[in-house]
Amino acid sequence: MTGSSGDPTPPEGLPESIVADLDQLTPEQLRKTIIHARELLQASDEADSPIEPRPGEDIIRVTEHDGYTEVVKRVRCADGCSNCPHGPYLYHVTEEPRPEGGTHTHWSFLGRVEIDEE
């Protein structure tokens, strides 16, 4: 979610000191922070998020809604493509029950979207 200035709006309940620290990080430092945060979640026995980038994907934004998660991402194709990355593309992601038990993450492609970038 983004505010009126185009800057991302932090999730409710995230301490302001963490928001301020994150705002100062480079994209590479943010990626490393995400990796570390995932490791901390796994160590605390929390369930993994179904929103995991595949190789060659960059997740731009994740917004939780009742019943689905909205994901905006860019994708890269084979080496040598002069138009990479492609997108950004909008997806709705849901967790669907499987007949044999458990769940399946279902990604519904909605199309290309315009986003404000600096």
N, CA, C and O atoms as a DFTB+ gen file, in Angstrom:
472 C
 N C O
     1  1       0.851      -1.176       0.000
     2  2       0.000       0.000       0.000
     3  2       0.887       1.225       0.000
     4  3       1.915       1.245       0.677
     5  1       0.514       2.233      -0.737
     6  2       1.301       3.459      -0.794
     7  2       0.465       4.642      -0.325
     8  3      -0.754       4.677      -0.494
     9  1       1.149       5.599       0.262
    10  2       0.484       6.808       0.721
    11  2       0.364       7.811      -0.401
    12  3       0.695       7.515      -1.549
    13  1      -0.113       9.004      -0.069
    14  2      -0.345      10.041      -1.079
    15  2       0.947      10.503      -1.744
    16  3       0.912      10.977      -2.879
    17  1       2.084      10.378      -1.067
    18  2       3.351      10.799      -1.655
    19  2       3.966       9.726      -2.531
    20  3       5.008       9.956      -3.144
    21  1       3.339       8.548      -2.605
    22  2       3.881       7.456      -3.393
    23  2       4.797       6.548      -2.595
    24  3       5.186       5.483      -3.074
    25  1       5.149       6.962      -1.370
    26  2       5.983       6.120      -0.522
    27  2       5.138       4.988       0.053
    28  3       3.953       5.178       0.325
    29  1       5.738       3.808       0.242
    30  2       4.990       2.700       0.835
    31  2       4.502       3.046       2.241
    32  3       5.197       3.711       3.010
    33  1       3.308       2.586       2.555
    34  2       2.756       2.768       3.891
    35  2       3.102       1.536       4.723
    36  3       2.726       0.424       4.351
    37  1       3.808       1.708       5.836
    38  2       4.179       0.545       6.647
    39  2       2.943      -0.141       7.231
    40  3       1.917       0.500       7.459
    41  1       3.050      -1.441       7.469
    42  2       1.926      -2.141       8.080
    43  2       1.631      -1.595       9.472
    44  3       2.531      -1.153      10.186
    45  1       0.367      -1.632       9.838
    46  2      -0.047      -1.174      11.155
    47  2       0.662      -2.001      12.224
    48  3       0.748      -3.225      12.121
    49  1       1.162      -1.324      13.240
    50  2       1.814      -2.003      14.352
    51  2       3.324      -2.117      14.218
    52  3       3.991      -2.514      15.174
    53  1       3.889      -1.777      13.046
    54  2       5.345      -1.813      12.892
    55  2       5.935      -0.593      13.594
    56  3       5.551       0.535      13.285
    57  1       6.857      -0.796      14.529
    58  2       7.414       0.342      15.270
    59  2       8.051       1.379      14.350
    60  3       8.718       1.041      13.373
    61  1       7.829       2.644      14.685
    62  2       8.348       3.742      13.867
    63  2       9.866       3.712      13.749
    64  3      10.416       4.111      12.723
    65  1      10.551       3.238      14.800
    66  2      12.013       3.183      14.738
    67  2      12.476       2.196      13.660
    68  3      13.479       2.439      12.988
    69  1      11.754       1.088      13.494
    70  2      12.106       0.114      12.455
    71  2      11.810       0.698      11.085
    72  3      12.606       0.538      10.159
    73  1      10.669       1.376      10.941
    74  2      10.324       2.014       9.667
    75  2      11.414       3.007       9.280
    76  3      11.849       3.031       8.128
    77  1      11.857       3.821      10.227
    78  2      12.891       4.820       9.947
    79  2      14.194       4.149       9.522
    80  3      14.849       4.604       8.584
    81  1      14.574       3.067      10.208
    82  2      15.798       2.347       9.836
    83  2      15.680       1.736       8.441
    84  3      16.615       1.821       7.645
    85  1      14.531       1.120       8.141
    86  2      14.341       0.497       6.828
    87  2      14.374       1.529       5.706
    88  3      14.887       1.251       4.622
    89  1      13.836       2.706       5.956
    90  2      13.819       3.765       4.941
    91  2      15.228       4.190       4.525
    92  3      15.409       4.741       3.440
    93  1      16.213       3.943       5.366
    94  2      17.590       4.363       5.084
    95  2      18.400       3.303       4.330
    96  3      19.526       3.577       3.913
    97  1      17.846       2.095       4.148
    98  2      18.596       0.992       3.548
    99  2      18.576       1.030       2.026
   100  3      17.631       1.526       1.413
   101  1      19.624       0.503       1.435
   102  2      19.693       0.349      -0.017
   103  2      18.845      -0.865      -0.411
   104  3      18.502      -1.676       0.449
   105  1      18.502      -1.001      -1.692
   106  2      17.752      -2.193      -2.108
   107  2      18.452      -3.501      -1.730
   108  3      17.785      -4.448      -1.313
   109  1      19.761      -3.574      -1.864
   110  2      20.490      -4.800      -1.495
   111  2      20.386      -5.051       0.005
   112  3      20.196      -6.193       0.422
   113  1      20.505      -4.017       0.813
   114  2      20.364      -4.175       2.261
   115  2      18.940      -4.597       2.630
   116  3      18.747      -5.388       3.553
   117  1      17.942      -4.070       1.911
   118  2      16.555      -4.477       2.158
   119  2      16.360      -5.959       1.844
   120  3      15.693      -6.669       2.596
   121  1      16.940      -6.430       0.732
   122  2      16.832      -7.855       0.386
   123  2      17.441      -8.724       1.483
   124  3      16.862      -9.741       1.866
   125  1      18.599      -8.328       1.986
   126  2      19.249      -9.086       3.064
   127  2      18.413      -9.039       4.333
   128  3      18.360     -10.018       5.079
   129  1      17.762      -7.916       4.585
   130  2      16.880      -7.794       5.754
   131  2      15.701      -8.740       5.628
   132  3      15.301      -9.367       6.608
   133  1      15.138      -8.851       4.425
   134  2      14.018      -9.766       4.188
   135  2      14.449     -11.201       4.460
   136  3      13.731     -11.960       5.111
   137  1      15.624     -11.569       3.958
   138  2      16.130     -12.929       4.182
   139  2      16.274     -13.195       5.678
   140  3      15.869     -14.250       6.166
   141  1      16.839     -12.256       6.388
   142  2      17.023     -12.434       7.829
   143  2      15.677     -12.512       8.551
   144  3      15.507     -13.331       9.454
   145  1      14.724     -11.667       8.161
   146  2      13.405     -11.693       8.792
   147  2      12.726     -13.048       8.559
   148  3      12.097     -13.585       9.471
   149  1      12.846     -13.602       7.353
   150  2      12.277     -14.929       7.078
   151  2      12.913     -15.993       7.955
   152  3      12.231     -16.873       8.479
   153  1      14.245     -15.902       8.110
   154  2      14.940     -16.863       8.967
   155  2      14.456     -16.753      10.409
   156  3      14.286     -17.768      11.086
   157  1      14.235     -15.529      10.882
   158  2      13.717     -15.338      12.237
   159  2      12.330     -15.938      12.390
   160  3      12.030     -16.557      13.410
   161  1      11.479     -15.760      11.378
   162  2      10.139     -16.359      11.415
   163  2      10.212     -17.876      11.459
   164  3       9.495     -18.513      12.232
   165  1      11.073     -18.459      10.634
   166  2      11.214     -19.909      10.626
   167  2      11.709     -20.408      11.977
   168  3      11.254     -21.445      12.460
   169  1      12.624     -19.689      12.580
   170  2      13.155     -20.084      13.876
   171  2      12.099     -20.003      14.971
   172  3      12.186     -20.707      15.977
   173  1      11.097     -19.141      14.773
   174  2      10.048     -19.008      15.784
   175  2       8.869     -19.928      15.502
   176  3       7.826     -19.818      16.146
   177  1       9.031     -20.850      14.527
   178  2       8.010     -21.835      14.173
   179  2       6.757     -21.217      13.590
   180  3       5.696     -21.840      13.625
   181  1       6.849     -20.008      13.052
   182  2       5.712     -19.400      12.362
   183  2       5.586     -20.042      10.989
   184  3       6.573     -20.517      10.427
   185  1       4.365     -20.057      10.447
   186  2       4.148     -20.582       9.099
   187  2       4.782     -19.647       8.075
   188  3       4.725     -18.426       8.218
   189  1       5.377     -20.224       7.055
   190  2       5.954     -19.427       5.975
   191  2       4.856     -18.751       5.181
   192  3       3.744     -19.266       5.069
   193  1       5.174     -17.606       4.639
   194  2       4.256     -16.902       3.762
   195  2       4.210     -17.624       2.424
   196  3       5.236     -18.109       1.949
   197  1       3.031     -17.702       1.809
   198  2       2.971     -18.309       0.481
   199  2       3.540     -17.389      -0.600
   200  3       3.630     -17.779      -1.764
   201  1       3.917     -16.192      -0.222
   202  2       4.419     -15.212      -1.179
   203  2       5.937     -15.261      -1.162
   204  3       6.584     -14.542      -0.400
   205  1       6.491     -16.101      -1.994
   206  2       7.931     -16.235      -2.097
   207  2       8.332     -15.981      -3.547
   208  3       7.769     -16.595      -4.453
   209  1       9.298     -15.087      -3.786
   210  2       9.725     -14.866      -5.172
   211  2      10.472     -16.083      -5.699
   212  3      11.260     -16.711      -4.991
   213  1      10.207     -16.393      -6.944
   214  2      10.955     -17.449      -7.627
   215  2      12.212     -16.823      -8.213
   216  3      12.316     -15.599      -8.284
   217  1      13.168     -17.645      -8.632
   218  2      14.359     -17.068      -9.265
   219  2      13.959     -16.186     -10.454
   220  3      13.139     -16.576     -11.285
   221  1      14.547     -15.003     -10.515
   222  2      14.260     -14.074     -11.602
   223  2      13.052     -13.182     -11.350
   224  3      12.664     -12.417     -12.233
   225  1      12.452     -13.261     -10.171
   226  2      11.297     -12.421      -9.853
   227  2      11.672     -11.410      -8.776
   228  3      12.461     -11.701      -7.877
   229  1      11.097     -10.232      -8.882
   230  2      11.248      -9.204      -7.850
   231  2       9.859      -8.830      -7.380
   232  3       9.054      -8.319      -8.158
   233  1       9.573      -9.078      -6.124
   234  2       8.279      -8.688      -5.579
   235  2       8.357      -7.217      -5.200
   236  3       9.206      -6.805      -4.410
   237  1       7.456      -6.440      -5.778
   238  2       7.437      -4.995      -5.580
   239  2       6.582      -4.620      -4.372
   240  3       6.955      -3.769      -3.565
   241  1       5.424      -5.277      -4.269
   242  2       4.477      -4.918      -3.204
   243  2       3.616      -6.123      -2.866
   244  3       3.222      -6.888      -3.747
   245  1       3.327      -6.283      -1.573
   246  2       2.410      -7.314      -1.086
   247  2       1.408      -6.622      -0.175
   248  3       1.790      -5.954       0.786
   249  1       0.112      -6.785      -0.483
   250  2      -0.945      -6.171       0.313
   251  2      -1.944      -7.248       0.701
   252  3      -2.526      -7.906      -0.161
   253  1      -2.139      -7.422       1.995
   254  2      -3.085      -8.421       2.495
   255  2      -4.504      -7.867       2.447
   256  3      -4.740      -6.716       2.814
   257  1      -5.445      -8.688       1.992
   258  2      -6.870      -8.374       1.962
   259  2      -7.620      -9.559       2.568
   260  3      -7.051     -10.639       2.726
   261  1      -8.888      -9.361       2.905
   262  2      -9.700     -10.480       3.377
   263  2      -9.874     -11.473       2.239
   264  3     -10.461     -11.138       1.211
   265  1      -9.374     -12.683       2.409
   266  2      -9.577     -13.742       1.436
   267  2      -8.515     -13.861       0.360
   268  3      -8.487     -14.869      -0.346
   269  1      -7.643     -12.881       0.203
   270  2      -6.590     -12.981      -0.800
   271  2      -5.454     -12.012      -0.463
   272  3      -5.600     -11.116       0.369
   273  1      -4.336     -12.217      -1.124
   274  2      -3.190     -11.328      -1.008
   275  2      -2.913     -10.748      -2.380
   276  3      -2.839     -11.484      -3.364
   277  1      -2.759      -9.444      -2.455
   278  2      -2.450      -8.764      -3.712
   279  2      -0.932      -8.650      -3.826
   280  3      -0.267      -8.151      -2.918
   281  1      -0.394      -9.117      -4.951
   282  2       1.054      -9.098      -5.168
   283  2       1.358      -8.410      -6.492
   284  3       0.746      -8.713      -7.516
   285  1       2.302      -7.488      -6.460
   286  2       2.802      -6.848      -7.669
   287  2       4.260      -7.277      -7.796
   288  3       5.052      -7.120      -6.867
   289  1       4.604      -7.829      -8.981
   290  2       5.983      -8.276      -9.166
   291  2       6.448      -8.059     -10.593
   292  3       5.648      -7.891     -11.513
   293  1       7.771      -8.066     -10.753
   294  2       8.425      -8.017     -12.050
   295  2       9.059      -9.389     -12.276
   296  3       9.421     -10.079     -11.324
   297  1       9.188      -9.773     -13.541
   298  2       9.807     -11.063     -13.860
   299  2      10.893     -10.867     -14.913
   300  3      10.802      -9.992     -15.774
   301  1      11.907     -11.693     -14.819
   302  2      13.000     -11.690     -15.792
   303  2      12.926     -12.996     -16.571
   304  3      12.601     -14.046     -16.017
   305  1      13.232     -12.916     -17.860
   306  2      13.230     -14.129     -18.676
   307  2      14.671     -14.542     -18.951
   308  3      15.571     -14.222     -18.174
   309  1      14.886     -15.236     -20.032
   310  2      16.209     -15.765     -20.348
   311  2      17.230     -14.645     -20.540
   312  3      16.898     -13.503     -20.857
   313  1      18.480     -15.028     -20.333
   314  2      19.573     -14.081     -20.562
   315  2      19.519     -13.569     -21.988
   316  3      19.157     -14.297     -22.912
   317  1      19.879     -12.326     -22.151
   318  2      19.913     -11.741     -23.483
   319  2      18.659     -10.973     -23.853
   320  3      18.602     -10.379     -24.930
   321  1      17.658     -10.968     -22.994
   322  2      16.430     -10.226     -23.271
   323  2      16.693      -8.751     -22.958
   324  3      17.009      -8.396     -21.823
   325  1      16.560      -7.909     -23.963
   326  2      16.843      -6.489     -23.769
   327  2      15.692      -5.746     -23.099
   328  3      15.841      -4.578     -22.739
   329  1      14.554      -6.399     -22.928
   330  2      13.391      -5.754     -22.314
   331  2      13.189      -6.120     -20.848
   332  3      12.218      -5.678     -20.233
   333  1      14.086      -6.916     -20.279
   334  2      13.917      -7.353     -18.887
   335  2      14.228      -6.207     -17.933
   336  3      15.034      -5.336     -18.260
   337  1      13.605      -6.193     -16.765
   338  2      12.534      -7.093     -16.336
   339  2      11.199      -6.679     -16.945
   340  3      11.026      -5.542     -17.385
   341  1      10.271      -7.611     -16.961
   342  2       8.939      -7.375     -17.504
   343  2       7.963      -7.086     -16.364
   344  3       8.151      -7.543     -15.236
   345  1       6.937      -6.333     -16.673
   346  2       5.953      -5.993     -15.665
   347  2       6.022      -4.517     -15.356
   348  3       6.535      -3.737     -16.159
   349  1       5.520      -4.127     -14.223
   350  2       5.030      -4.954     -13.129
   351  2       3.665      -5.567     -13.436
   352  3       2.850      -4.996     -14.161
   353  1       3.445      -6.740     -12.864
   354  2       2.206      -7.481     -13.049
   355  2       1.500      -7.643     -11.708
   356  3       2.136      -7.760     -10.661
   357  1       0.169      -7.648     -11.766
   358  2      -0.656      -7.792     -10.568
   359  2      -1.206      -9.211     -10.494
   360  3      -1.688      -9.758     -11.486
   361  1      -1.125      -9.797      -9.303
   362  2      -1.656     -11.128      -9.035
   363  2      -2.509     -11.083      -7.767
   364  3      -2.237     -10.303      -6.854
   365  1      -3.537     -11.922      -7.718
   366  2      -4.251     -12.198      -6.481
   367  2      -3.860     -13.611      -6.076
   368  3      -3.977     -14.543      -6.871
   369  1      -3.401     -13.769      -4.851
   370  2      -2.910     -15.055      -4.364
   371  2      -3.848     -15.538      -3.261
   372  3      -4.156     -14.810      -2.317
   373  1      -4.295     -16.791      -3.407
   374  2      -5.172     -17.391      -2.400
   375  2      -4.609     -18.733      -1.970
   376  3      -3.859     -19.374      -2.708
   377  1      -4.975     -19.145      -0.781
   378  2      -4.655     -20.478      -0.281
   379  2      -5.892     -21.332      -0.484
   380  3      -6.950     -21.032       0.069
   381  1      -5.772     -22.396      -1.274
   382  2      -6.907     -23.253      -1.584
   383  2      -6.712     -24.618      -0.946
   384  3      -5.623     -25.188      -1.020
   385  1      -7.766     -25.153      -0.312
   386  2      -7.629     -26.475       0.309
   387  2      -7.480     -27.570      -0.751
   388  3      -8.060     -27.482      -1.833
   389  1      -6.703     -28.592      -0.428
   390  2      -6.533     -29.751      -1.302
   391  2      -7.427     -30.878      -0.781
   392  3      -7.616     -31.015       0.427
   393  1      -7.975     -31.683      -1.690
   394  2      -8.834     -32.794      -1.244
   395  2      -8.121     -33.756      -0.296
   396  3      -8.741     -34.311       0.611
   397  1      -6.821     -33.953      -0.504
   398  2      -6.072     -34.888       0.342
   399  2      -5.576     -34.243       1.636
   400  3      -4.910     -34.890       2.446
   401  1      -5.904     -32.971       1.821
   402  2      -5.470     -32.239       3.007
   403  2      -4.409     -31.218       2.652
   404  3      -3.777     -31.300       1.598
   405  1      -4.225     -30.286       3.512
   406  2      -3.264     -29.226       3.267
   407  2      -3.850     -28.164       2.346
   408  3      -5.048     -28.151       2.062
   409  1      -2.975     -27.279       1.891
   410  2      -3.419     -26.200       1.016
   411  2      -2.472     -26.056      -0.166
   412  3      -1.349     -26.561      -0.161
   413  1      -2.957     -25.360      -1.162
   414  2      -2.196     -25.040      -2.370
   415  2      -2.261     -23.532      -2.565
   416  3      -3.330     -22.935      -2.444
   417  1      -1.128     -22.917      -2.865
   418  2      -1.089     -21.484      -3.151
   419  2      -1.442     -21.284      -4.616
   420  3      -0.763     -21.807      -5.499
   421  1      -2.513     -20.523      -4.877
   422  2      -2.979     -20.280      -6.242
   423  2      -2.746     -18.824      -6.603
   424  3      -3.228     -17.917      -5.923
   425  1      -1.990     -18.607      -7.698
   426  2      -1.691     -17.264      -8.185
   427  2      -2.597     -16.981      -9.377
   428  3      -2.540     -17.696     -10.378
   429  1      -3.426     -15.954      -9.285
   430  2      -4.290     -15.530     -10.394
   431  2      -3.690     -14.276     -11.016
   432  3      -3.587     -13.237     -10.364
   433  1      -3.295     -14.383     -12.283
   434  2      -2.701     -13.265     -13.010
   435  2      -3.812     -12.305     -13.423
   436  3      -4.775     -12.710     -14.074
   437  1      -3.677     -11.032     -13.045
   438  2      -4.688     -10.037     -13.388
   439  2      -4.237      -9.088     -14.483
   440  3      -5.078      -8.458     -15.125
   441  1      -2.939      -8.964     -14.718
   442  2      -2.461      -8.120     -15.801
   443  2      -1.397      -7.133     -15.359
   444  3      -0.977      -7.098     -14.202
   445  1      -0.988      -6.350     -16.311
   446  2       0.041      -5.328     -16.080
   447  2      -0.564      -4.167     -15.291
   448  3      -1.728      -3.817     -15.485
   449  1       0.225      -3.580     -14.410
   450  2      -0.212      -2.417     -13.632
   451  2       0.840      -1.322     -13.713
   452  3       2.018      -1.578     -13.960
   453  1       0.388      -0.117     -13.502
   454  2       1.289       1.034     -13.412
   455  2       1.544       1.308     -11.940
   456  3       0.618       1.317     -11.130
   457  1       2.799       1.530     -11.602
   458  2       3.140       1.886     -10.221
   459  2       4.033       3.108     -10.259
   460  3       4.759       3.340     -11.226
   461  1       3.967       3.886      -9.187
   462  2       4.833       5.052      -9.066
   463  2       6.206       4.577      -8.606
   464  3       6.327       3.868      -7.606
   465  1       7.230       4.972      -9.340
   466  2       8.595       4.630      -8.970
   467  2       9.428       5.884      -8.966
   468  3       9.171       6.831      -9.709
   469  1      10.432       5.871      -8.114
   470  2      11.326       7.028      -8.040
   471  2      12.399       6.918      -9.064
   472  3      13.253       7.800      -9.159
